[in-house]
Amino acid sequence: MDGGRRRLLRGAALMPLAVGAVTAATAATADVPDLPEAPAGRSPAQLAGDEAYWAAVAAQYDLGDEVVMLDNGYWGAMARPVLQAYTQATAEVNRGNAWFGRVAFPQRMREVQRQLAGFLGVGEDEVVLTRGATEALQALIGGYNRLRPGDQVLYADIDYDSTITAMRWLRARRGVEPVAIALPEPCGHAQVLETYAQALQRNPRLKLMLLTQVNHRNGMLLPVAEIAAMARARGVDVIVDAAHAIGQVETRIDALGADFAGINLHKWIGAPVGVGAMYVRRGRVADIDPYMGDPDRGIASRVHTGTANFAAFLALPAALAFHQRIGTAAKRARLLRLRDHWRDAVRALPGLQLLGPDEPRLSSAIASFRLSGQVTLEQNIGVARRLLEEHGVFTVHRDGLAHGACVRVTPGIFTAPAQMDQLVAGLRRLAGAA
């Protein structure tokens, strides 16, 4: 036997040690020695105003200073320990090449999925990693096989563009009738529930409903569990888009009352770009077709990711550990404080319309605005461009709301109040108040 063959077999025999290395790395990352422990005995709301603590959190990120970054809803920057884990994993994957991908990686991947299932509070057989929430949701929507010609499926104007497209595509795929609704603007908790209750009542042939827990347009935190309960009472299944919820909202997937969900892990968890997950409640996997005729291997065959970024998946435990060191409740409190900081400062401007709910239970880090009367996509592209070019503040336009386009503002946990003040100054100028 030649030396190369001996090394290959020796490497395969040592593969379980690599799995242990993932766990050890995660435990080490959980310490994050440069990040101080949050002061004991303080509530998340109290901690949200501790600028020294959040400055220490921000110091864990290597961020550019070219602009004030307020488009953190696109994806979340990796904290330094996560970036280090990703860099090390990239080197390991590159060094191991095809042997690593075919022999070592599958067991490592199973350990990562085990840790993710524990974090989400679900069974290992109920979750599978994907390249993002979009991939998961498209597979769930397209694969849902309980629809018959003439059935109805429901989506809303706040849902994500690619999921709306997938719901509409079900007309051609399953012969069903897509039904669209629009949420009122502004919208409170009672109005949200009434809008969905009326939709259920008006459309007795509904069999499937899409619910976006936190939408990317105006940031509303939908009361998913309450709506799902109404749907379940009428025999309607629910697919939840949890892309913007996991990591910034305390969410137990199994408490949402939905049996299917798409999850993103590179937004508010801070994993490398290209990491997400699909959830299917135990006992429901047969209601989702295997992807394009794949052999049935449980939930794993409901999505076909292909050759993905191995290192991105291997860095997920480091991202989960860093997130848990801060905690979802603390993150949410801080993000809501930053959101309220800019919204309260411009609320009285006559030339500005704030979108999204005022009720804390419906609020998230994401919020939007439009200048009065400026509802077209082109106008809002122009507003975002002026904020960038004239004030150095990077935001993003959003389209698709029934009442018109808007500009979205999304701080991160590393955002400083002074940066929100820079946004406020820009909005005052744009609205003609300064």
TIGU-781903 format. One record per residue: residue in three letters; x negated, y, z of N, C-alpha, C in turn. Coordinates in steps of 0.02 Angstrom, whole numbers, padded with zeros to 5 digits, always signed. Atoms other than C-alpha are relative to their C-alpha. Example, Ala and Ser with C-alpha at 12.3 -4.5 7.8 and 13.67 -1.06 7.14 Angstrom:
ALA-00045-00059+00000-00615-00225+00390-00045+00060+00000SER+00042-00059-00003-00684-00053+00357+00039+00055+00037
//
This chain:
MET-00043-00059+00000+00000+00000+00000-00045+00062+00000ASP+00043-00058+00003-00075+00169-00050+00016+00048+00057GLY-00007-00046-00056-00098+00313+00073+00063+00042-00004GLY-00060-00041+00008+00045+00417-00001+00062-00038+00022ARG-00058+00041-00019+00168+00273+00022+00002-00008+00075ARG+00002+00007-00073+00110+00248+00202+00024+00064+00034ARG-00021-00064-00030+00134+00434+00239+00075+00010-00007LEU-00072-00007+00011+00309+00431+00164+00040-00041+00050LEU-00036+00043-00047+00364+00283+00271-00010+00024+00071ARG+00012-00026-00067+00282+00357+00425+00044+00062+00013GLY-00042-00059-00008+00376+00521+00394+00073-00020+00011ALA-00069+00023-00008+00541+00428+00377+00011-00027+00070ALA-00007+00028-00066+00509+00336+00539+00003+00054+00053LEU+00001-00054-00049+00479+00501+00629+00058+00047-00007MET-00054-00046+00014+00637+00582+00561+00041+00019+00061PRO-00038-00020-00058+00733+00575+00726-00033+00054+00042LEU+00034-00052-00037+00599+00684+00803+00017+00069-00028ALA-00018-00063+00030+00646+00820+00680+00067+00025+00026VAL-00065-00020-00027+00825+00817+00743-00009+00029+00070GLY+00013-00027-00066+00761+00842+00920-00030+00070-00004ALA+00031-00066+00007+00661+00990+00856+00052+00054-00010VAL-00053-00048+00008+00822+01076+00803+00028+00020+00067THR-00028-00014-00066+00893+01060+00978-00048+00041+00042ALA+00049-00036-00040+00732+01119+01058-00006+00072-00023ALA+00004-00068+00025+00722+01268+00944+00059+00042+00021THR-00060-00036-00021+00900+01314+00985-00004+00020+00073ALA+00005-00016-00071+00868+01305+01172-00050+00057+00011ALA+00049-00053-00007+00713+01414+01152+00029+00067-00022THR-00029-00063+00025+00809+01542+01050+00051+00028+00049ALA-00051-00024-00046+00945+01549+01182-00030+00045+00054ASP+00031-00042-00051+00818+01628+01301-00009+00072-00025VAL+00010-00066+00030+00783+01775+01182-00035+00045+00050PRO+00033-00032-00056+00651+01842+01303+00002+00076-00002ASP+00000-00073+00004+00656+02022+01237+00069+00030+00010LEU-00068-00025-00009+00845+02035+01260+00019-00007+00073PRO-00016+00007-00071+00890+02077+01440+00068-00030+00012GLU-00065+00025-00020+01030+01988+01527+00048+00059+00012ALA-00049-00052-00014+01190+02090+01534+00007+00007+00076PRO-00007-00011-00072+01211+02169+01707+00057-00042+00028ALA-00050+00044-00031+01304+02049+01821+00059+00039+00026GLY-00060-00029-00030+01481+02086+01874+00032+00054-00041ARG-00030-00053+00042+01522+02201+01729+00045-00032-00052SER-00047+00024+00049+01672+02175+01618-00026+00017-00070PRO+00019-00019+00068+01652+02177+01428+00012+00073-00015ALA-00016-00071+00012+01736+02348+01425-00052+00045+00033GLN+00052-00040-00033+01609+02415+01551-00066-00006-00037LEU+00063+00011+00035+01463+02338+01458-00001+00036-00067ALA-00004-00031+00066+01524+02414+01295-00030+00070+00000GLY+00027-00067-00004+01468+02586+01356-00070+00005+00027ASP+00068+00001-00026+01297+02533+01420-00049+00008-00059GLU+00040-00013+00059+01189+02616+01287-00070-00030+00005ALA+00066+00031-00008+01026+02550+01361+00002-00074-00020TYR-00006+00071+00018+01088+02371+01343+00006-00008-00076TRP-00011+00008+00071+01147+02395+01164-00060+00024-00041ALA+00062-00018+00032+00985+02483+01119-00049-00059+00000ALA+00042+00060-00004+00895+02325+01178+00024-00052-00050VAL-00027+00045+00051+01012+02222+01068-00023+00023-00069ALA+00019-00027+00066+00977+02337+00919-00074-00011-00014ALA+00072+00010+00009+00790+02316+00949-00017-00070-00024GLN+00010+00068+00025+00812+02132+00903+00009-00006-00076TYR-00013+00000+00072+00851+02183+00724-00051+00044-00035ASP+00046-00039+00042+00727+02241+00592+00040+00030-00057LEU-00046-00031+00048+00837+02363+00497-00033+00061-00032GLY+00025-00059+00034+00796+02495+00368+00035+00062+00025ASP-00030-00064-00020+00831+02679+00400+00015+00044-00059GLU-00015-00039+00060+00868+02731+00221+00069+00032+00004VAL-00068-00025-00006+01052+02753+00261+00027-00019+00069VAL-00039+00024-00057+01173+02742+00406+00043-00057-00026MET-00033+00060+00028+01234+02565+00374+00067-00012+00035LEU-00067+00011-00026+01422+02558+00400+00041-00044-00047ASP-00034+00052+00039+01462+02415+00282-00021-00068+00027ASN+00022+00062-00031+01422+02277+00405+00052-00056-00005GLY-00048+00053+00014+01578+02182+00353-00019-00044-00059TYR+00022+00040+00058+01489+02121+00196-00035-00063+00026TRP+00029+00055-00039+01371+02012+00297-00038+00031+00058GLY+00034-00025-00059+01285+02027+00465-00075-00011-00005ALA+00072+00009+00001+01099+02059+00471-00021-00053+00051MET+00027+00049-00047+00999+01920+00553-00040+00034+00055ALA+00044-00022-00054+00925+01957+00724-00068-00032-00010ARG+00068+00024+00011+00738+01931+00733-00010-00074+00016PRO+00009+00072-00013+00746+01759+00817+00032-00044-00055VAL-00032+00038+00053+00865+01700+00680-00042+00003-00063LEU+00043-00008+00058+00756+01770+00543-00063-00044+00006GLN+00058+00042-00011+00607+01681+00620+00017-00074-00011ALA-00021+00069+00009+00702+01517+00626+00011-00015-00074TYR-00013+00008+00072+00756+01541+00444-00066-00004-00039THR+00065+00000+00034+00578+01581+00389-00037-00066+00012GLN+00033+00064-00016+00509+01427+00478+00033-00058-00037ALA-00035+00054+00034+00644+01316+00405-00013+00003-00075THR+00016-00006+00072+00611+01385+00230-00067-00031-00015ALA+00066+00029+00010+00428+01339+00247+00001-00076+00006GLU-00004+00072-00010+00472+01166+00310+00034-00034-00060VAL-00035+00027+00058+00595+01135+00168-00047+00000-00061ASN+00045-00005+00057+00469+01196+00041-00057-00050+00003ARG+00055+00047-00010+00332+01088+00114+00023-00072-00012GLY-00025+00068+00006+00440+00932+00119+00030-00016-00067ASN-00025+00008+00068+00516+00959-00053+00056-00052-00003ALA-00055+00047+00010+00628+00819-00118+00006-00051+00056TRP-00004+00048-00056+00581+00699+00022+00040+00031+00057PHE-00037-00033-00055+00643+00825+00150+00074+00002-00017GLY-00070-00007+00018+00804+00855+00054+00038-00066+00001ARG-00035+00064+00006+00845+00670+00029-00004-00042+00063VAL+00011+00045-00056+00777+00590+00187+00009+00034+00067ALA-00001-00032-00066+00754+00713+00330+00061+00044+00010PHE-00052-00050-00008+00886+00844+00295+00068-00027+00020PRO-00068+00021-00018+01047+00741+00305+00011-00009+00075GLN-00009+00008-00072+01018+00694+00487-00005+00066+00036ARG+00005-00067-00029+00964+00870+00529+00067+00038-00009MET-00063-00033+00015+01123+00933+00447+00056-00025+00046ARG-00051+00027-00045+01231+00816+00552-00007+00031+00069GLU+00010-00031-00065+01153+00889+00709+00024+00072+00001VAL-00025-00070+00005+01189+01067+00651+00076+00000+00002GLN-00073+00003+00000+01370+01019+00616+00027-00019+00069ARG-00021+00017-00068+01382+00940+00788+00000+00061+00045GLN+00004-00061-00041+01326+01102+00868+00054+00050-00019LEU-00053-00046+00022+01447+01203+00762+00068-00023+00026ALA-00064+00025-00026+01593+01090+00810+00007+00016+00074GLY-00003-00017-00071+01549+01114+00993+00014+00073+00011PHE-00012-00071-00006+01543+01302+00970+00073+00018-00015LEU-00069-00016+00020+01713+01304+00884+00051-00036+00043GLY-00046+00037-00042+01789+01182+01009+00043-00049-00039VAL-00037+00048+00040+01840+01056+00876-00041-00064-00006GLY+00035+00062+00009+01794+00878+00833-00049+00003-00058GLU+00049+00001+00054+01644+00839+00725+00031-00021-00065ASP-00033+00022+00061+01761+00756+00602+00050+00051-00027GLU-00048-00050+00021+01865+00915+00587-00033+00060-00034VAL+00035-00058+00028+01732+01033+00519-00056-00023-00046VAL+00055+00013+00046+01610+01033+00373-00029+00067-00022LEU+00033-00061+00020+01482+01164+00325+00010+00013-00074THR-00007-00023+00069+01506+01264+00165-00047+00059-00011ARG+00041-00059+00014+01420+01411+00081+00035+00065+00019GLY-00037-00059-00021+01550+01531+00150+00073-00016+00007ALA-00072+00010-00008+01733+01555+00191+00035-00005-00067THR-00033+00002+00066+01777+01585+00008+00000-00070-00028GLU+00004+00068+00026+01715+01413-00044+00048-00045+00038ALA-00044+00041-00041+01810+01334+00101+00073+00012-00017LEU-00070-00018+00011+01972+01427+00068+00024-00020-00070GLN-00019+00021+00067+01972+01395-00119+00010-00076-00003ALA-00008+00072-00001+01948+01210-00086+00064-00020+00036LEU-00061+00015-00037+02089+01209+00041+00063+00016-00040ILE-00059-00021+00038+02211+01306-00067+00009-00044-00062GLY-00005+00040+00061+02172+01212-00227+00013-00073+00015GLY-00006+00071-00016+02166+01043-00140+00063-00018+00038TYR-00061+00015-00039+02327+01060-00038+00051-00036-00046ASN-00036+00042+00047+02430+00920-00114+00073-00015+00020ARG-00069+00013-00021+02599+00930-00026+00050+00044-00038LEU-00044-00044+00038+02669+01056-00151+00031-00038-00058ARG-00035+00028+00056+02798+01008-00280+00027+00057-00044PRO-00027-00053+00044+02862+01105-00432+00063+00031+00029GLY-00057-00036-00028+02983+01238-00375-00011+00024+00072ASP+00017-00025-00067+02906+01258-00201-00027+00071-00005GLN+00027-00068-00003+02849+01431-00146-00061+00002+00046VAL+00059-00013-00042+02683+01491-00074-00004+00075+00012LEU-00004-00071-00020+02659+01657+00017-00070+00027+00015TYR+00060-00038-00019+02517+01783+00027+00019+00073+00007ALA-00013-00071-00014+02503+01967+00076-00053+00044-00033ASP+00046-00048+00031+02419+02123+00009-00065+00007+00041ILE+00060-00006-00041+02295+02117+00155-00047-00060-00009ASP+00041+00059+00008+02228+01946+00103-00058+00014-00047TYR+00061-00009+00038+02059+01925+00020+00012-00014-00075ASP-00012+00002+00072+02048+01946-00169-00003-00070-00028SER+00008+00067+00030+01984+01772-00211+00052-00049+00026THR-00052+00045-00025+02113+01688-00099+00068+00017-00032ILE-00061-00019+00037+02253+01788-00180-00001-00031-00069THR+00007+00030+00067+02188+01730-00349+00015-00075+00004ALA-00011+00072-00008+02188+01550-00286+00074-00016+00012MET-00071+00012-00013+02366+01564-00220+00041+00010-00064ARG-00036-00010+00063+02425+01634-00387-00013-00059-00048TRP+00019+00055+00044+02332+01493-00477+00041-00063+00013LEU-00041+00059-00016+02443+01367-00388+00061-00006-00045ARG-00055+00004+00049+02579+01412-00514-00019-00048-00056ALA+00022+00043+00054+02476+01329-00650-00020-00069+00026ARG+00025+00064-00026+02402+01193-00539+00055-00044+00027ARG-00051+00040-00035+02556+01139-00441+00071+00015-00024GLY-00067-00016+00023+02703+01220-00531+00043+00036+00051VAL-00037-00033-00054+02750+01326-00380+00009+00075-00016GLU-00012-00072+00007+02810+01506-00362-00039+00038+00053PRO+00035-00042-00049+02685+01624-00279+00044+00060+00020VAL-00039-00056-00026+02771+01755-00169-00048+00048+00035ALA+00044-00050-00030+02681+01917-00122+00041+00046+00045ILE-00030-00049-00044+02724+02030+00024-00051+00055+00015ALA+00043-00055-00019+02655+02197+00080+00014+00019+00072LEU-00008-00022-00069+02624+02247+00260+00014+00075+00003PRO-00013-00072-00006+02695+02416+00314-00063+00038+00018GLU+00057-00043-00015+02575+02561+00333+00025+00066+00028PRO+00037+00041-00048+02550+02601+00474+00044-00059+00024CYS-00035+00062-00018+02597+02435+00554-00016-00019+00072GLY+00009+00023-00068+02624+02382+00735+00016-00074+00007HIS-00009+00071-00013+02639+02211+00815+00070-00024-00018ALA-00069+00021+00014+02829+02202+00804+00014+00002-00075GLN-00011-00005+00073+02827+02259+00622-00033-00057-00037VAL+00035+00056+00032+02699+02126+00576+00043-00063+00005LEU-00040+00061-00010+02805+01987+00651+00064+00003-00040GLU-00063-00006+00037+02964+02055+00571-00011-00008-00075THR+00015+00006+00071+02882+02066+00400-00006-00074-00020TYR+00008+00071+00016+02832+01882+00404+00065-00039+00014ALA-00064+00034-00013+02998+01829+00483+00048+00010-00058GLN-00044-00013+00056+03093+01913+00342-00022-00039-00062ALA+00025+00037+00057+02980+01832+00213+00019-00074+00004LEU-00020+00070-00009+03015+01660+00286+00075-00009-00012GLN-00072+00005+00008+03201+01694+00288+00022+00009-00072ARG-00020-00014+00069+03209+01763+00111-00023-00054-00048ASN+00029+00048+00046+03109+01620+00036+00005-00071+00031PRO-00010+00065-00033+03183+01454+00096-00039-00057-00031ARG+00038+00053+00031+03075+01354-00025-00075+00005+00017LEU+00070-00007-00019+02913+01409+00058-00027-00065+00030LYS+00034+00059-00027+02793+01266+00093-00070+00015+00026LEU+00069-00017-00019+02625+01353+00115-00007+00075+00007MET+00011-00071-00013+02571+01520+00188-00074+00012+00014LEU+00069-00022-00013+02402+01608+00187+00003+00056+00051LEU+00004-00053-00051+02361+01711+00342-00074+00019+00009THR+00068-00025-00010+02204+01819+00358-00004+00028+00070GLN+00002-00018-00071+02158+01834+00541-00024+00072+00010VAL+00023-00069+00002+02056+01994+00517-00012+00016-00073ASN+00007-00011+00072+02074+02069+00345-00055+00050-00015HIS+00058-00040+00019+01934+02153+00250+00018+00068-00028ARG-00021-00064+00029+02038+02301+00190+00010+00054+00053ASN-00010-00049-00053+02099+02390+00347-00015-00027+00070GLY+00023+00028-00064+02039+02271+00484+00053-00024+00048MET-00051+00024-00047+02206+02220+00558-00015-00070+00024LEU+00005+00066-00031+02193+02075+00679+00070-00029+00004LEU-00067+00027+00006+02345+01974+00632+00016-00047+00058PRO-00020+00048-00052+02441+01882+00771+00015-00068-00031VAL-00007+00061+00039+02410+01718+00682+00041-00052+00036ALA-00034+00054-00036+02471+01601+00818+00076+00011+00001GLU-00071-00014-00002+02640+01689+00829+00032-00011-00068ILE-00027+00009+00067+02665+01691+00641+00000-00073-00019ALA+00004+00072+00016+02607+01511+00623+00054-00039+00035ALA-00054+00035-00036+02734+01458+00755+00066+00008-00038MET-00061-00010+00040+02873+01537+00651-00001-00043-00062ALA+00006+00040+00061+02808+01450+00496+00011-00074+00015ARG-00005+00071-00017+02792+01282+00582+00073-00019+00014ALA-00071+00014-00015+02974+01293+00641+00040-00011-00063ARG-00035+00008+00063+03025+01300+00458-00035-00051-00046GLY+00035+00051+00039+02907+01162+00401-00050+00028-00050VAL+00047-00033+00045+02784+01283+00320-00071-00008+00028ASP+00070+00005-00021+02597+01245+00329-00036+00067-00009VAL+00038-00062+00000+02471+01383+00359-00074-00014-00012ILE+00073-00002+00009+02294+01408+00293-00025+00067+00027VAL+00025-00062-00031+02197+01535+00396-00068+00019-00029ASP+00064-00030+00019+02061+01646+00327-00029+00032+00064ALA+00030-00024-00062+01954+01667+00484-00069+00030-00011ALA+00068-00023+00018+01803+01742+00393-00023+00057+00045HIS+00020-00059-00040+01803+01906+00491+00017-00007+00073ALA-00020+00009-00070+01868+01834+00654-00054-00035+00041ILE+00048+00040-00038+01739+01705+00706-00062+00042+00015GLY+00058-00040-00021+01607+01799+00806+00018+00068+00026GLN-00019-00064-00028+01701+01960+00839+00067-00002+00036VAL-00063+00008-00036+01865+01893+00908-00002-00068+00035GLU-00004+00063-00036+01886+01760+01042+00051-00045-00035THR-00043+00042+00041+01957+01621+00933-00012-00073+00014ARG+00002+00073-00001+01994+01441+00971+00040-00023-00060ILE-00032+00020+00062+02031+01368+00802+00062-00041+00012ASP-00057+00044-00011+02146+01236+00873+00059+00035+00034ALA-00054-00037-00032+02248+01370+00964+00037+00046-00048LEU-00031-00044+00048+02294+01462+00805+00066-00028-00026GLY-00062+00030+00024+02433+01339+00765-00002-00017-00074ALA+00008+00018+00071+02364+01308+00590-00045-00060-00005ASP+00039+00062+00007+02291+01146+00527-00058+00008-00048PHE+00053-00011+00049+02174+01223+00398-00028+00070+00008ALA+00031-00066-00006+02048+01365+00405-00066+00003-00037GLY+00065-00015+00029+01902+01441+00312-00038+00047+00046ILE+00040-00035-00050+01761+01509+00419-00063+00028-00032ASN+00064-00030+00022+01615+01626+00386-00047+00005+00059LEU+00050-00002-00054+01455+01616+00488-00057+00048-00015HIS+00051-00050+00014+01348+01747+00401+00026+00071+00007LYS-00025-00067-00015+01459+01893+00450-00012+00016+00074TRP+00003-00021-00070+01489+01909+00637-00039-00048+00045ILE+00045+00044-00037+01386+01759+00693-00073+00017-00016GLY+00067-00022+00016+01233+01824+00601-00046-00055-00026ALA+00040+00051+00033+01175+01665+00513-00026+00027-00067PRO+00022-00022+00067+01079+01681+00348+00058+00000-00049VAL-00052-00004+00051+01184+01726+00197+00008-00069-00033GLY-00015+00064+00032+01269+01572+00125+00017-00056+00048VAL-00019+00051-00049+01333+01484+00281+00073+00012+00022GLY-00070-00003-00022+01517+01450+00316+00023-00070+00018ALA-00026+00065-00020+01631+01307+00363+00074-00006-00019MET-00070+00017+00010+01797+01222+00327+00025-00039+00060TYR-00031+00037-00055+01913+01163+00465+00064-00033-00025VAL-00062+00037+00013+02047+01029+00442+00015-00039+00063ARG-00018+00035-00062+02138+00968+00596+00003-00075-00011ARG+00000+00073+00004+02119+00783+00632+00071-00025-00017GLY-00064+00027+00022+02258+00686+00545+00028+00035-00061ARG-00027-00037+00057+02282+00813+00405-00045-00003-00062VAL+00047-00002+00056+02134+00779+00292+00030-00030-00064ALA-00030+00031+00059+02240+00671+00175+00042+00049-00039ASP-00041-00050+00034+02343+00826+00133-00041+00047-00043ILE+00046-00038+00043+02190+00903+00048-00034-00051-00046ASP+00031+00047+00047+02131+00815-00110-00076+00002+00006PRO+00073-00002+00009+01949+00762-00121-00017+00046-00058TYR+00018-00051+00050+01858+00891-00225-00012-00032-00068MET+00007+00021+00069+01880+00856-00411-00013-00075-00008GLY+00004+00072+00007+01900+00669-00388-00057-00034+00036ASP+00054+00031-00039+01755+00640-00268+00028-00060+00039PRO-00021+00055-00044+01763+00474-00172+00019+00027+00068ASP-00025-00025-00064+01858+00497-00009-00048-00018+00056ARG+00046+00009-00057+01732+00521+00133+00021+00045+00057GLY-00023-00044-00052+01842+00618+00253-00008+00072-00020ILE+00002-00071+00015+01826+00806+00267-00059+00019-00044ALA+00060-00016+00039+01653+00803+00188+00014-00002-00075SER-00015+00005+00072+01730+00756+00019+00051+00051-00023ARG-00050-00050+00019+01853+00902+00022-00034+00063-00028VAL+00038-00055+00029+01716+01023-00031-00064-00029-00028HIS+00061+00026+00031+01569+00993-00148-00047+00060-00009THR+00044-00058-00001+01435+01119-00107-00059-00007-00048GLY+00058+00010+00043+01298+01041-00213-00064+00013+00039THR+00065-00013-00032+01116+01084-00178+00002+00071+00029ALA-00007-00065-00033+01134+01224-00051-00068+00021+00029ASN+00060-00027-00032+01007+01327+00045-00011-00039+00066PHE+00011+00042-00060+00944+01195+00168-00021+00042+00060ALA+00028-00040-00055+00849+01323+00273+00054+00043+00033ALA-00053-00041-00029+01003+01433+00295+00042-00040+00049PHE-00038+00042-00045+01100+01289+00371-00041-00017+00063LEU+00041+00019-00057+00953+01241+00483-00011+00057+00048ALA+00008-00058-00045+00944+01418+00553+00065+00016+00038LEU-00064-00014-00034+01127+01414+00608-00004-00009+00076PRO+00003+00005-00073+01089+01347+00784-00033+00060+00034ALA+00031-00060-00028+00975+01496+00814+00049+00059+00001ALA-00050-00053+00003+01114+01614+00759+00054-00010+00053LEU-00050+00014-00052+01240+01528+00873-00027+00016+00069ALA+00030-00013-00065+01120+01539+01019-00006+00075+00014PHE+00006-00073-00009+01087+01725+00992+00069+00030+00012HIS-00068-00025-00009+01272+01759+00975+00025-00015+00071GLN-00025+00019-00065+01312+01663+01134-00036+00036+00057ARG+00036-00038-00051+01178+01757+01230+00036+00066+00014ILE-00038-00062-00008+01280+01916+01200+00072-00015+00019GLY-00069+00020-00014+01453+01837+01196+00050+00036-00044THR-00050-00029+00044+01604+01865+01086+00038+00057+00033ALA-00039-00052-00034+01698+01966+01217-00039+00065+00003ALA+00041-00060-00003+01554+02087+01237-00008+00032-00068LYS+00004-00025+00069+01532+02102+01049+00064+00037-00019ARG-00063-00030+00020+01715+02138+01024+00010+00067+00036ALA-00009-00062-00037+01720+02270+01162-00045+00055-00028ARG+00046-00050+00028+01567+02358+01090+00024+00024-00068LEU-00022-00018+00067+01632+02354+00912+00063+00043+00001LEU-00060-00041-00007+01802+02423+00964-00017+00069+00026ARG+00021-00066-00026+01715+02562+01060-00028+00043-00057LEU+00029-00037+00056+01617+02611+00904+00055+00020-00050ARG-00056-00015+00045+01775+02601+00798+00040+00059+00026ASP-00039-00054-00029+01871+02712+00918-00039+00066+00002HIS+00043-00060-00003+01723+02832+00928+00012+00044-00061TRP-00007-00042+00060+01740+02888+00748+00073+00015-00015ARG-00070-00012+00015+01927+02868+00731+00030+00055+00044ASP-00027-00051-00045+01968+02972+00884-00027+00070-00017ALA+00030-00064+00016+01850+03109+00825+00031+00033-00061VAL-00027-00028+00062+01938+03131+00657+00076-00007-00004ARG-00072+00016+00002+02116+03081+00703+00042+00061-00017ALA-00042-00060+00010+02181+03261+00700-00014+00036-00065LEU+00015-00035+00062+02104+03309+00533+00060-00005-00048PRO-00060+00002+00042+02250+03358+00420-00013-00030-00069GLY+00014+00025+00067+02161+03302+00261-00021-00072-00002LEU+00025+00068-00005+02126+03125+00319+00055-00047+00025GLN-00048+00050-00020+02235+02970+00334-00037-00061+00026LEU+00031+00059-00030+02177+02834+00453+00045-00060-00013LEU-00038+00062+00013+02229+02657+00406-00015-00051+00055GLY+00010+00052-00050+02244+02503+00513+00037+00018+00064PRO-00041-00009-00060+02330+02481+00681-00036+00040+00054ASP+00027-00032-00059+02306+02585+00838+00002-00046+00061GLU-00005+00046-00056+02356+02442+00954-00064-00042+00007PRO+00062+00038-00008+02199+02361+01028+00008-00074-00018ARG-00008+00071+00014+02273+02186+01010+00002-00015-00075LEU+00000+00009+00073+02284+02214+00821-00063+00028-00032SER+00058-00037+00026+02115+02302+00804-00062-00044-00002SER+00065+00034+00007+01943+02243+00749-00053+00053-00013ALA+00054-00047+00016+01775+02321+00706+00015+00038-00064ILE-00014-00028+00065+01841+02356+00531+00057+00051+00004ALA-00053-00049+00006+01942+02513+00498-00011+00038-00065SER+00004-00034+00065+01980+02616+00343+00034+00067+00003PHE-00032-00066+00006+02033+02788+00288+00007+00016-00074ARG-00001-00031+00066+02081+02885+00134+00012+00074+00009LEU-00018-00071+00000+02084+03070+00099+00072+00006-00023SER-00072-00007+00013+02263+03130+00092+00014+00005-00074GLY-00021-00001+00069+02343+03093-00075-00047-00035-00048GLN+00049+00033+00044+02190+03002-00143+00007-00076+00007VAL-00017+00070-00007+02255+02826-00172-00028-00044-00056THR+00026+00041+00054+02170+02771-00333-00068-00029+00018LEU+00065+00031-00011+02020+02657-00338-00056+00048-00018GLU+00052-00046+00023+01919+02786-00435-00012+00055+00051GLN+00007-00053-00050+01953+02921-00305-00038-00025+00061ASN+00033+00025-00060+01897+02811-00162-00071-00023-00013ILE+00070+00012+00018+01741+02754-00254-00038+00066+00006GLY+00031-00066-00004+01704+02940-00267-00012+00023+00071VAL+00008-00020-00071+01732+02970-00081-00059-00037+00031ALA+00056+00039-00028+01614+02828-00033-00067+00024-00028ARG+00062-00025+00030+01485+02895-00156-00021+00066+00031ARG+00017-00065-00031+01494+03070-00081-00026-00009+00071LEU+00026+00013-00067+01472+03001+00095-00072-00022-00002LEU+00068+00024+00006+01315+02915+00037-00047+00055-00024GLU+00046-00048+00031+01240+03051-00073-00007+00064+00039GLU+00001-00064-00035+01286+03201+00034-00015-00006+00074HIS+00006+00007-00072+01279+03128+00209-00040-00060+00022GLY+00042+00057-00017+01173+02971+00201+00036-00056+00036VAL-00040+00051-00034+01315+02860+00262+00026-00049-00051PHE-00019+00051+00048+01345+02695+00173+00063-00035+00023THR-00063+00034-00011+01526+02635+00170+00018-00036-00065VAL-00019+00035+00061+01624+02538+00039+00073+00012-00014HIS-00070-00007+00019+01784+02566-00059+00033-00068+00002ARG-00040+00061+00002+01922+02436-00047+00064+00014-00039ASP-00061-00006+00040+02067+02406-00166+00046-00057+00019GLY-00045+00055-00009+02221+02297-00158+00058+00012+00047LEU-00056-00015-00044+02330+02373-00022+00058+00028-00042ALA-00058-00022+00038+02506+02404-00085+00007+00076-00001HIS-00008-00072-00006+02496+02585-00027-00059+00039-00027GLY+00055-00035+00032+02333+02625-00114-00068-00021+00024ALA+00069+00017-00017+02145+02606-00110-00022+00041+00061CYS+00025-00032-00060+02039+02662+00037-00076-00008+00003VAL+00071+00008-00015+01862+02674+00107-00006-00036+00067ARG+00006+00041-00061+01809+02545+00237-00063+00019+00038VAL+00055-00016-00046+01698+02582+00387-00008-00059+00047THR+00012+00058-00044+01618+02437+00482-00067+00007+00035PRO+00063+00000-00038+01489+02463+00620-00022-00071+00018GLY+00026+00063-00026+01380+02323+00688-00019+00009+00073ILE+00017-00005-00071+01324+02283+00864-00065+00038+00009PHE+00061-00039-00003+01161+02372+00823+00011+00074-00017THR-00016-00069+00018+01250+02534+00772+00000+00044+00062ALA+00003-00047-00056+01218+02685+00883+00056+00052-00007PRO-00051-00052+00004+01350+02816+00928-00021+00059-00042ALA+00024-00057+00041+01241+02949+00846+00012-00014-00074GLN-00014+00016+00070+01263+02857+00681+00074+00008-00016MET-00071-00012+00010+01451+02861+00703+00014+00076-00005ASP-00008-00072+00003+01435+03048+00733-00019+00027-00069GLN+00019-00020+00067+01348+03064+00565+00057-00012-00049LEU-00060+00013+00040+01500+02983+00485+00053+00053+00013VAL-00051-00050-00018+01615+03101+00579-00015+00067-00033ALA+00019-00063+00031+01518+03252+00517+00015-00001-00075GLY-00014+00006+00071+01532+03189+00339+00074+00002-00016LEU-00072+00000+00011+01718+03158+00353+00030+00069+00010ARG-00024-00069-00011+01746+03333+00422-00012+00043-00063ARG+00015-00038+00061+01660+03405+00269+00045-00022-00058LEU-00041+00025+00055+01755+03293+00148+00073+00020+00007ALA-00070-00018-00012+01921+03335+00229+00011+00075+00003GLY-00005-00073+00001+01883+03521+00222+00005+00033+00067ALA-00005-00027-00068+01870+03546+00409-00066+00030+00024ALA+00064-00027-00021+01687+03600+00414-00038+00027-00061
//
